[in-house]
């Protein structure tokens, strides 16, 4: 859970580089300044990919929006001038704005991780509230009962509230979960995924979420990882949390659009957006599925694709 420190360390390194670059701005613009700025911008792009692995604004609102100027107009990228020094200052200003956005997002991620660690500790301590009845739900995502506590969407520098007291699961539930056996085929990664699948298939969504999240974290390069990310999203969707589900579906699609369950995740992303009543993004996901996977749109996933397309009006 300490991986979040990597983007912060990268941010600090870029800030240090900016300080040195600013010293050079005091002298006439040179090839050295351009070279250093190019390197800083490349590092910043890499950092953005680390902080926003799924930050496509077609599906998610940006954390930071453009600031308005004194006339109430949205500030856009400054126009370049013929002065080399002014061009350097323009680039530095853009970098500083991006760093401010990344810093804020890093704080949001840290707060979310604190909440997630609290939830996992509650699960391991046997204090998680009882989930819905056993069995896979066939109700629409928006009507499915919630069996988990969603991670609060905290803003930067806001203390997380104390988690509410949870009711311990019933002895019957504990026994039912323990009765689900973890396979031992010799492929430990596959066994971890299969165990998560069995928990999900039995309707134990919080336990499945924990197990699948651990599998994805421990085996990021396993051939089952695309299945694990997709099923992790479904565990949240089936538990009535389409917003958390959408994050996992988009991450699975974006990380490798050619992976086995990437097309499934794109359709489930559309379903999540429909549950959130976000028709625009649902239509974007459906259109991208039709363009990217035309064979699947009339093949294996045709039923789901047509069903979702019939639930929204995409002009």
Secondary structure, DSSP 8 states (H G I E B T S, - for coil): --TTHHHHHHHHHHHHHHHHHHHHHTS---HHHHHHHHHHHHHHHHHHHHH-TT--TTTS--SS---B-TTS-B-------S-HHHHHHHHHHHHHHHHHHHHHHHHHHHHHHHHHHHHHHHHHTT-----S-SS---S-GGGS---S-------TT-------------HHHHHHHHTS----SS-HHHHHHHHHHHHHHTT-HHHHHHHHHHHHHH-TTSTTHHHHHHHHHHHHHHTT-HHHHHHHHHHHHHH-TTSTTHHHHHHHHHHHHHHTT-HHHHHHHHHHHHHH-HHHHTTTTHHHHHHHHTTS---
